[in-house]
Amino acid sequence: MNILKEFVTNDKCSYLDNQQQTTLYKVIDNCSAAYCQELIERGYRRFGKMYFRPDCATCDECKSIKIDVKNFEFSKSQKRVIKKASKIKSYIQRPSMSKTHLELFEKYHLYMKDKKGWEHNPTTVQGYYGSFVDAHNDFGYEILYYIDDILIGIDLIDVLEDGISSIYFYYDPDYMEYSLGKLSLYNQIMYAKNSNKKWIYLGYYVEGCPSLSYKSHYKPYLTLDGKPELDEEFRWV
């Protein structure tokens, strides 16, 4: 393992209007699963070789959140989503990249631009590879969702010793009837239960951000207390 670079950026907040955001980055080559878990447990997320977390001095609205898998029970409505998707097939493999991946990624983000006003930059081979394929090492995977041999969704995850870190999911908006975003999370939970994993690390929950506030619906959950450094103990409450 080799930490290539560490740096901090200050930008417009991604989650709250009229706020600035300070983000701490670590660029790590050949990161081990054990070190990845230490970072995830302390509030980092991973895109490729890039590990990052909010580090704002005066704001603590971004809460790292994880689902308690053992004590999670599917509701009737959640079971209906799973049942409705019975003809959807899924396959887990190491992260890859194809023309179909890139086209689906672009289609999804153009849709979210129109629906939610997301900023959009055209998908590039280098950008996709750097974020979702590079540096998956021995813990990164993608779950491919198919219906009638058509790729309709891709879920990027890290499978760690004690849980699953959810990285990113995107889907074909033509198949919204299957609630694919919810389905991907339900499948992560079922996979974790079957693998005796304790947690689903969901990234950040921000109460005032509609695109992230949904995460608090998946109970029971814990949130990380503060911003512990790697040489400090962490506490989830």
GUNU-862285 format. One record per residue (C-alpha): residue number from 1; y, z, x. Coordinates in steps of 0.5 Angstrom, whole numbers. Each point is the difference from the previous one (the first is absolute). Example, Ala and Ser with C-alpha at 12.3 -4.5 7.8 and 13.67 -1.06 7.14 Angstrom:
@n:1, py:-9, pz:16, px:25;
@n:2, py:7, pz:-2, px:2;
//
This chain:
@n:1, py:0, pz:0, px:0;
@n:2, py:7, pz:-2, px:3;
@n:3, py:7, pz:2, px:-4;
@n:4, py:4, pz:-6, px:2;
@n:5, py:6, pz:2, px:-3;
@n:6, py:4, pz:5, px:-4;
@n:7, py:6, pz:-1, px:-4;
@n:8, py:5, pz:2, px:-6;
@n:9, py:3, pz:-5, px:-5;
@n:10, py:6, pz:2, px:-5;
@n:11, py:0, pz:-5, px:-6;
@n:12, py:2, pz:0, px:-7;
@n:13, py:-5, pz:4, px:-4;
@n:14, py:-6, pz:-4, px:-2;
@n:15, py:-1, pz:5, px:-6;
@n:16, py:6, pz:3, px:-2;
@n:17, py:7, pz:-3, px:-2;
@n:18, py:6, pz:1, px:4;
@n:19, py:-4, pz:4, px:6;
@n:20, py:-1, pz:-1, px:7;
@n:21, py:-7, pz:0, px:3;
@n:22, py:-2, pz:3, px:7;
@n:23, py:-7, pz:-3, px:2;
@n:24, py:-4, pz:2, px:6;
@n:25, py:-5, pz:-5, px:3;
@n:26, py:-6, pz:0, px:5;
@n:27, py:-3, pz:-6, px:2;
@n:28, py:-7, pz:2, px:2;
@n:29, py:-5, pz:-5, px:4;
@n:30, py:-8, pz:1, px:-1;
@n:31, py:2, pz:7, px:-5;
@n:32, py:-7, pz:4, px:-1;
@n:33, py:-2, pz:2, px:-7;
@n:34, py:1, pz:7, px:2;
@n:35, py:7, pz:-1, px:2;
@n:36, py:2, pz:-4, px:-6;
@n:37, py:-2, pz:5, px:-4;
@n:38, py:4, pz:5, px:3;
@n:39, py:6, pz:-4, px:-1;
@n:40, py:-2, pz:-1, px:-7;
@n:41, py:-1, pz:7, px:-1;
@n:42, py:7, pz:1, px:2;
@n:43, py:4, pz:-5, px:-4;
@n:44, py:-1, pz:-7, px:3;
@n:45, py:-2, pz:-6, px:-2;
@n:46, py:-3, pz:-6, px:3;
@n:47, py:2, pz:-8, px:0;
@n:48, py:-4, pz:-3, px:6;
@n:49, py:2, pz:4, px:6;
@n:50, py:6, pz:3, px:-3;
@n:51, py:-1, pz:7, px:-2;
@n:52, py:7, pz:3, px:-4;
@n:53, py:2, pz:5, px:-4;
@n:54, py:7, pz:2, px:-3;
@n:55, py:4, pz:5, px:4;
@n:56, py:6, pz:1, px:-3;
@n:57, py:4, pz:6, px:2;
@n:58, py:3, pz:2, px:-7;
@n:59, py:-5, pz:-3, px:-5;
@n:60, py:-7, pz:2, px:-2;
@n:61, py:-1, pz:-4, px:-6;
@n:62, py:-6, pz:-5, px:3;
@n:63, py:-6, pz:5, px:-1;
@n:64, py:-6, pz:-2, px:4;
@n:65, py:-6, pz:0, px:-6;
@n:66, py:-7, pz:1, px:0;
@n:67, py:-5, pz:0, px:-6;
@n:68, py:-5, pz:5, px:0;
@n:69, py:-6, pz:-4, px:-1;
@n:70, py:-6, pz:5, px:-1;
@n:71, py:4, pz:3, px:-6;
@n:72, py:3, pz:-6, px:-3;
@n:73, py:-3, pz:-2, px:-7;
@n:74, py:1, pz:-7, px:-3;
@n:75, py:3, pz:0, px:-7;
@n:76, py:-2, pz:-4, px:-6;
@n:77, py:5, pz:-5, px:1;
@n:78, py:-1, pz:-1, px:8;
@n:79, py:-8, pz:-1, px:-2;
@n:80, py:2, pz:-6, px:-5;
@n:81, py:4, pz:-3, px:6;
@n:82, py:-6, pz:0, px:4;
@n:83, py:-5, pz:-2, px:-5;
@n:84, py:5, pz:-6, px:-2;
@n:85, py:-1, pz:-2, px:7;
@n:86, py:-7, pz:0, px:0;
@n:87, py:-1, pz:-8, px:2;
@n:88, py:5, pz:1, px:6;
@n:89, py:-4, pz:0, px:6;
@n:90, py:3, pz:4, px:7;
@n:91, py:-2, pz:-1, px:7;
@n:92, py:2, pz:5, px:6;
@n:93, py:1, pz:-3, px:7;
@n:94, py:4, pz:0, px:6;
@n:95, py:7, pz:-3, px:-1;
@n:96, py:1, pz:-7, px:0;
@n:97, py:5, pz:-6, px:-1;
@n:98, py:-1, pz:-6, px:-4;
@n:99, py:4, pz:-5, px:-3;
@n:100, py:-2, pz:3, px:-7;
@n:101, py:2, pz:7, px:3;
@n:102, py:7, pz:-3, px:1;
@n:103, py:1, pz:-4, px:-6;
@n:104, py:-2, pz:6, px:-4;
@n:105, py:5, pz:5, px:4;
@n:106, py:6, pz:-5, px:-1;
@n:107, py:-2, pz:-1, px:-8;
@n:108, py:0, pz:8, px:-1;
@n:109, py:6, pz:1, px:4;
@n:110, py:4, pz:-6, px:-4;
@n:111, py:-2, pz:3, px:-6;
@n:112, py:2, pz:7, px:2;
@n:113, py:7, pz:-3, px:2;
@n:114, py:1, pz:-2, px:-7;
@n:115, py:-3, pz:6, px:-4;
@n:116, py:3, pz:6, px:4;
@n:117, py:5, pz:-4, px:5;
@n:118, py:-4, pz:1, px:6;
@n:119, py:3, pz:-3, px:6;
@n:120, py:-4, pz:-6, px:2;
@n:121, py:-1, pz:-3, px:7;
@n:122, py:-5, pz:-6, px:0;
@n:123, py:-7, pz:2, px:3;
@n:124, py:-1, pz:-2, px:7;
@n:125, py:-7, pz:0, px:4;
@n:126, py:3, pz:4, px:5;
@n:127, py:3, pz:5, px:-5;
@n:128, py:-6, pz:1, px:-4;
@n:129, py:-5, pz:1, px:6;
@n:130, py:4, pz:5, px:4;
@n:131, py:1, pz:4, px:-7;
@n:132, py:-7, pz:0, px:-3;
@n:133, py:-5, pz:-3, px:5;
@n:134, py:2, pz:2, px:7;
@n:135, py:-2, pz:7, px:3;
@n:136, py:-5, pz:1, px:-6;
@n:137, py:-5, pz:3, px:6;
@n:138, py:-6, pz:3, px:-3;
@n:139, py:3, pz:3, px:-6;
@n:140, py:4, pz:-5, px:-4;
@n:141, py:-3, pz:-4, px:-5;
@n:142, py:2, pz:-5, px:-6;
@n:143, py:-3, pz:0, px:-7;
@n:144, py:0, pz:-7, px:-3;
@n:145, py:0, pz:-1, px:-8;
@n:146, py:-3, pz:-6, px:-3;
@n:147, py:-1, pz:-3, px:-7;
@n:148, py:-4, pz:-6, px:-1;
@n:149, py:0, pz:-1, px:8;
@n:150, py:8, pz:0, px:0;
@n:151, py:3, pz:5, px:4;
@n:152, py:5, pz:4, px:-4;
@n:153, py:1, pz:7, px:4;
@n:154, py:0, pz:3, px:7;
@n:155, py:0, pz:7, px:2;
@n:156, py:2, pz:2, px:7;
@n:157, py:-3, pz:7, px:2;
@n:158, py:-2, pz:5, px:6;
@n:159, py:-6, pz:3, px:-1;
@n:160, py:1, pz:7, px:4;
@n:161, py:-5, pz:6, px:1;
@n:162, py:3, pz:4, px:-6;
@n:163, py:3, pz:-5, px:-5;
@n:164, py:2, pz:-7, px:-1;
@n:165, py:8, pz:-2, px:2;
@n:166, py:2, pz:-5, px:-5;
@n:167, py:4, pz:-5, px:4;
@n:168, py:2, pz:-6, px:-5;
@n:169, py:-2, pz:-4, px:-6;
@n:170, py:2, pz:-6, px:-3;
@n:171, py:-3, pz:-5, px:-6;
@n:172, py:1, pz:-6, px:-4;
@n:173, py:4, pz:2, px:-5;
@n:174, py:-3, pz:-5, px:-5;
@n:175, py:-6, pz:5, px:0;
@n:176, py:5, pz:6, px:-2;
@n:177, py:-5, pz:1, px:-7;
@n:178, py:-5, pz:4, px:5;
@n:179, py:5, pz:5, px:3;
@n:180, py:-1, pz:-2, px:7;
@n:181, py:4, pz:5, px:3;
@n:182, py:-3, pz:6, px:-4;
@n:183, py:-7, pz:-3, px:1;
@n:184, py:1, pz:-1, px:8;
@n:185, py:2, pz:8, px:0;
@n:186, py:-6, pz:2, px:-5;
@n:187, py:-5, pz:-4, px:5;
@n:188, py:3, pz:4, px:6;
@n:189, py:-2, pz:6, px:-4;
@n:190, py:-7, pz:-2, px:-2;
@n:191, py:-1, pz:-2, px:8;
@n:192, py:3, pz:6, px:2;
@n:193, py:-5, pz:5, px:-5;
@n:194, py:-6, pz:-4, px:2;
@n:195, py:2, pz:0, px:8;
@n:196, py:1, pz:8, px:-1;
@n:197, py:8, pz:-1, px:2;
@n:198, py:5, pz:5, px:-2;
@n:199, py:6, pz:-4, px:-1;
@n:200, py:4, pz:-6, px:-1;
@n:201, py:6, pz:0, px:4;
@n:202, py:5, pz:-4, px:-5;
@n:203, py:6, pz:-1, px:5;
@n:204, py:7, pz:3, px:-3;
@n:205, py:1, pz:3, px:-7;
@n:206, py:8, pz:0, px:-1;
@n:207, py:2, pz:3, px:-7;
@n:208, py:6, pz:-5, px:-1;
@n:209, py:-4, pz:-6, px:2;
@n:210, py:-3, pz:-3, px:-6;
@n:211, py:-5, pz:-5, px:4;
@n:212, py:-2, pz:7, px:4;
@n:213, py:0, pz:5, px:-6;
@n:214, py:-6, pz:-2, px:-3;
@n:215, py:-4, pz:3, px:6;
@n:216, py:1, pz:7, px:-3;
@n:217, py:-4, pz:-2, px:-6;
@n:218, py:-7, pz:0, px:4;
@n:219, py:-1, pz:8, px:0;
@n:220, py:-2, pz:4, px:3;
@n:221, py:4, pz:-2, px:6;
@n:222, py:3, pz:4, px:6;
@n:223, py:7, pz:-2, px:4;
@n:224, py:1, pz:1, px:7;
@n:225, py:5, pz:6, px:2;
@n:226, py:6, pz:-3, px:4;
@n:227, py:-1, pz:-4, px:6;
@n:228, py:-5, pz:3, px:5;
@n:229, py:0, pz:-3, px:7;
@n:230, py:-7, pz:-1, px:3;
@n:231, py:0, pz:6, px:4;
@n:232, py:1, pz:4, px:-6;
@n:233, py:-4, pz:2, px:-6;
@n:234, py:0, pz:-3, px:-6;
@n:235, py:0, pz:3, px:-7;
@n:236, py:-1, pz:-4, px:-7;
@n:237, py:2, pz:4, px:-6;
//
